């Protein structure tokens, strides 16, 4: 989802290409780190485990899967969530091998479910059909499926006030594929 971080990375890569500046992706990632969290992740354009503010990257390969992305029409302030006094800040650090073998968790989820009933309800509904988690600080939720048809079936039963779409995973960003980076 990435929001502003993804947008900033795309602009840096596009200007680098359009203006023939020829900065390397690593140089762009260094500039991007000054713009905001996770910008380097999006500049590098590969599926990765990210640490720090998204600037320490461990590229990984994942199996192709289908995802239902849902937006419950709630706007959440990233700054408000990051500075909230009830946010869990002491999660145990796990090695990458362990991370890849165990279900991922999102430290923001507990707080978001407490603050936003609609997110709690939608997560409860979606997890009946597929593993589902909140993206970053929310408010989108992604549900993982092995088939496109299964994801589309669940899309048809979403509440009317929830927007959703089905997409397939990729280990390389579309921008990187288009520009052959």
GUTORVEX-952448 format. One record per residue: residue in one letter; x, y, z of N, C-alpha, C, CB in turn. Coordinates in steps of 0.1 Angstrom, whole numbers, plus 2048, in hexadecimal, padded with zeros to 3 digits. Each point is the difference from the previous one (the first is absolute). Glycine has a CB too. Example, Ala and Ser with C-alpha at 12.3 -4.5 7.8 and 13.67 -1.06 7.14 Angstrom:
a8847C784E7F780C80080980C8007ED7F480Cs80F8177ED80980B8007F880B80880C7FA7EA
***
This chain:
x8087F48007F880C80080980C8007ED7F480Cx81B80E7FE80B80A8007FC80F7FF80C7EE7F6x7E98158047FC80E80080B80A7FB7F07FA812x81380F7F780980B7FC80E7FA7FE7F381080Dx8117E67FA80E7FA7FE8017FA7F28017FB818x7F57FE7E38007FB7F380080B7F57F47EB809x80481F7FA7FF80B7F680E8077FF7E8804806x81E7FF80680D80780080B7F77F87FA80B816x8067E87EC8097F87F97FE8007F18017F1815x7F280F7E77FD8007F280480D7FA7ED7F1804x81181A80280580D7FB80F8007FF7EC80C80Ax81B7F080080F8007FF8057F77F4801804819x7F97F07E68047F87F57FC8067F27FE7EC80Fx7F68197F07FC8067F480880C7FC7E97F8805x81A81180480880B7FD80F7FC7FC7F280E80Fx8137E87F880D7FB7FD8007FB7F18047FA819x7F27FF7E37FF7FB7F37FD80A7F57F87EB80Ax7FE81E7F97FD80A7F680B80A7FE7E87FE807x81F80680380B80A7FF80D7FA7FD7F380E810x80E7E47EF80C7F97FD80B80480A7FA7FF7E8x80380182580980380A80A7F58037EF81080Ax80C7E47F58077F38028057FE80E8078037E8x7F28018228037FC80D7FD7F18017FB81780Ax80C7E27FE7FD7F28037F47FF8098197F97FDx7E17FB8047F57FE80980580280E7F57F07F0x81780C81480580280D80180F80380D7EA7FFx7F881E7F880180F8027F28068028158007F2x7E17FB8057F28058027FB7FC80D7FD7FF7E7x8067F581E7FB7FB80D80580980B7FE7E87F7x80F81C80880680980A7F980D8008167F57FDx7E78117F87F880C7FF7F27FE80680D8087ECx7ED7ED8107F27FC8047FF7FF80F7FD7F57EBx80E80681C7FF7FF80F7FE80D8068107EC7FFx7F581F7FB7FE80D8067F28057FE8188057FBx7E17F67FB7F28047FD7F67F980A8068047E8x7FC7F081C7F77F98088027F18027F08127FAx8097E98108017F18037FB7F87F47FD805818x80A7F07E57FC7F77F68038047F27EF7F880Fx8158147EE8038057F380B7F77FA7FA818806x8117E580180B7F77FA7FA7F37FC81180B80Ex7E67EF7FA7FA7F37FC7FA8017F27FC7FB819x7FC80F7E57F98027F380A8037F57EB80780Cx81F8007F780A8037F68077F37FB80481780Ax7FF7E17FF8077F37FC7F77F77F980E802814x7E57FE7EE7F67FA7F87FF7F18008038127F2x8037E78197FF7F28017F97FC80D8167FE7F3x7E47F780D7FA7FA80D80B7FF80A7ED7F47F3x81281281880A80080A7FA80080E80F80C7F0x7F97EF81A7FE80380E80780D8037FE7E7806x7FB82280080680E80280280280F7F68097EBx8157FD81980280480E80380F8008097E9806x7F881C80680380E8027F48087FB8187FC7FDx7EA80E7FB7F58087FA7FE7FC7F1805813810x7FD7E07EE7FE7FA7F380D8027F77E8805802x8237FE80580D8027F980A7F48017FC818804x8017DF8058087F48017F87F47FA80D809815x7F77F37DF7F87F67F88077F37FF7F68137F4x8017E380D8057F27FD7F67FA7F68097FD818x7FC8047DB7F77FA7F57FD7F280280A8107F1x7E97EC80C7FC7F38017F77FC7F4800801819x7FF7F37E47F77FB7F57F47FA8078137FC7EFx7E180780C7F47FA8067F87F97F47FF811813x7F97E67F17F87F97F67F58097FB8047EA80Bx7F88157E97F58087FA7F37FC80780C8027EAx7ED80981B7F37FE8067F780B7FC80A7F5814x7E98097EF7F680A7FD7FC80780D7F87F27ECx80581A8137FC80880C7F48087FD818802807x7DF7FE8037F580980080480C8097EE7ED7FDx81281F7FD80380C8087F38078038178027F5x7E68018177F480680480380E8077F57E9802x8038217FB80180D8067F38038078118087EEx7EF7F881F7F48028077FB80F8018067EC80Dx80081D7EB7FC80E7FF80380780D7EF7FA7EFx81C80381780480780D80E8067FD7F37F080Fx80E81D7F480D8067FF80780080E7F880F7EDx8157EC8138077FF80C80D8087FF7F67E9804x80C82080680D80880080B7F78057F3815805x8177E97F280C7F880380780680C8027F97E8x7FF81481880780780B7F97FD80D8088127F1x7EB7EF80F7F87FD80C8027F28057EF8117F9x8117E67FE8027F280480E7FD8067EF7F97EFx81B80D80A80E7FE80480380680E8077FF7E8x7F180C81B80380780D7F67FC80B80A8137F2x7ED7E480B7F57FC8098077F980C7EF7FE7EEx80D80681E8077FA80C7FD7F28027FE81680Bx7F77E47EF7FD7F28028077F77F67EA80780Ax81D7FF7EC8077F87F680A7F78067FC8127EFx8047E180E80A7F680580D8047F97EF7EE804x81C81480480D8047FB80B7F78047F8817801x8057DD80480A7F88057FF7F17FA80180E815x7FB7F27DF7FF7F27F980E7FA8007EC8077F2x8147EC80F80D7F97FF8058007F27FA7F2813x8128117EB8067FF7F28027F27FD80B816803x7F17E67F08027F37FB80A8007F57E87FA807x81F7FB7F78097FE7F57F77FE7F38137F780Fx7F380C7E67F87FF7F37FB7F27FE80E8127F7x7FB7E480C7FB7F27FE7F47FD8088177F97FCx7E880B8107F57FE8097F48087FB80F7FC813x7F38107E87F58097FB7F97F97F480D814808x7FB7E67F07FB7FA7F47F97F380281280A7F4x7F07F08187FA7F38037F380180A8177F67FDx7E78168087F58028097F780B7FB80E7F9814x7E58077F07F780A7FC80580E8047ED7EF801x81281A7F680380E8037F680680980C8027EAx7F980881E7F780780880280F7FE8007EE812x7F781A7F180180F7FF7FD80680D7F97FF7E8x81180881D7FF80680E7F580A8008187FC804x7E480A7F17F680A8007F27FA80180E80E7F2x7F07E580B7F37FA7FF7F880180D80A7F07EFx7FC80C81C7F880080D7FA80F80280F7ED80Ax7FA81C7F57FC80E8027F58057F6817805809x7EB7F77EA7F68047F67F27F98038138037EFx7EE7F18157F37F98037F980680C8097EB7F6x7FF81A8137FA80780C7F980D7FC8117F580Fx7F68137E87FC80D7FC7F58007F6817808806x7E97EE7F17F78007F57F87F37FF81080F7F4x7E37F28117F87F48007FF7FA7F27F3809813x80C7FF7E27FE7FB7F380C7F87FB7F28147FBx81A7EF80980B7F87FD8007F380780D8157FCx7F07EB8117FE7F48087F67F77FA80780C815x7ED7F97E77F67F87FA8047FA7F37EF80F80Bx8177FA7EC8047FB7F380B7F58017FA8177F6x80F7EB81280B7F68027FA7F3805810812806x7E67EF8037FA7F38057F87F97F57FE80B817x7FC7FD7E07F87FA7F580A7F97F67ED811803x81D7F77F98097FB7F68097F48058018177F7x8027E88158097F58057F87F380080D81080Ex7E67F17F07F87F37FF8037F97F37EE80A80Ex8177FE7E88027FB7F380F7FF7FC7EA8097FAx81E7FF80C80F8007FC80880880B7FA7FF7E7x8137FE8198088088097FF80E7FC8107ED804x7EE81C8067FD80E7FD80780980A7EA7FA7F5x81D8108068078098097FF80F7FB8107ED806x7F281C80380080E7FD80D8047F97F1805814x80E8047E280C8057FA80680B8087F77FA7E9x81580581C80780B8077F780580B80D8067ECx7F18088147F880680A7F18007FB81380E807x7EA7EB7EF7F27FF7FC7FC80B7F67FA7F6816x7FA80A7E57F57F88057FD7F57F77F781480Bx8117EA7EA7FE7F57F78037F380780580E7ECx7F47E780F8027F38058037F77F47F0803814x81A7F47ED8027F77F57FE7F280481180F7F7x7E87E98017FD7F28028067F87F67EA80680Ax81D7EF7FA8087F87F77F97F37FB81480980Cx7EC7F67E77F97F47FA8097F97F67EA80C802x8147E77FC8087F97F67F98007F28087F1813x7EC8137ED7F98017F27F980E7FF7FD7E77FFx80381D7F47F980D7FD7F17FE8028128067EFx7E97EF80E7F17FE8017FC80180F8007F27EBx80880881E7FC80080E80080F80580A7E9803x80081E7F980180F8047F48077FA8197FF801x7E47FF7F37F48077FA7F37FD80680C8007EBx7F37F381A7F37FC8077FE80980C8037E87F8x8088198107FF80880D7FE80F7FC80F7EF80Cx7F78167EA7FE80D7FB7F18037FF8168017F4x7E27F68067F28027FD7F780180D8047F47EBx8028078207F780080C80580B80A7FC7E87FDx80D8217FF80480B8097F48098028177FF7F7x7E98088157F580A80380180B7F58017FB819x7F380B7E57FF80A7F580A80C8037E87F97FCx81B80A81080880C80380F7FD8007ED80A80Dx8177EA7EF80E7FC7FF8047FE7F27FE7F4817x80C8137E58067FF7F280A7F48007FC8197FBx8057E07FA80A7F58008037FD7F17F77F7815x8158027EA8047FB7F38097F48027FE8187F6x8047E07FF8087F480180C8037F77EC7F1803x82080B80280C8027F980A7F48027FD819802x80C7E57F680A7F580180D8068067F57F37EDx81280581B80D80580580B8007F57F97F6817x8118117EC80C8017F780C8028087F28097EDx8197F180F80D80280880780C7FB8017E8804x7FA81E7F180780C7FA7F580A7FD8137F37F7x7EF81A80D7F680A7FE7FD8027F180780C815x7ED7F87E87FC8037F280980A7FA7E87FA805x81B81180280880B7FB80E7FA7FC7F481180Fx8127E77FA80D7FA7FC7FF7F77F4806801818x7EF7F87E67FE7F87F47FF8087F47F47EF80Ex80481C7F37FE8097F580D8077FB7E8804808x82080080280C8077FD80C7F77FF7F781480Cx8077DF7F680A7F67FF80C80380A7F97FB7E8x80380882480B80480A8057F38077F5817804
***
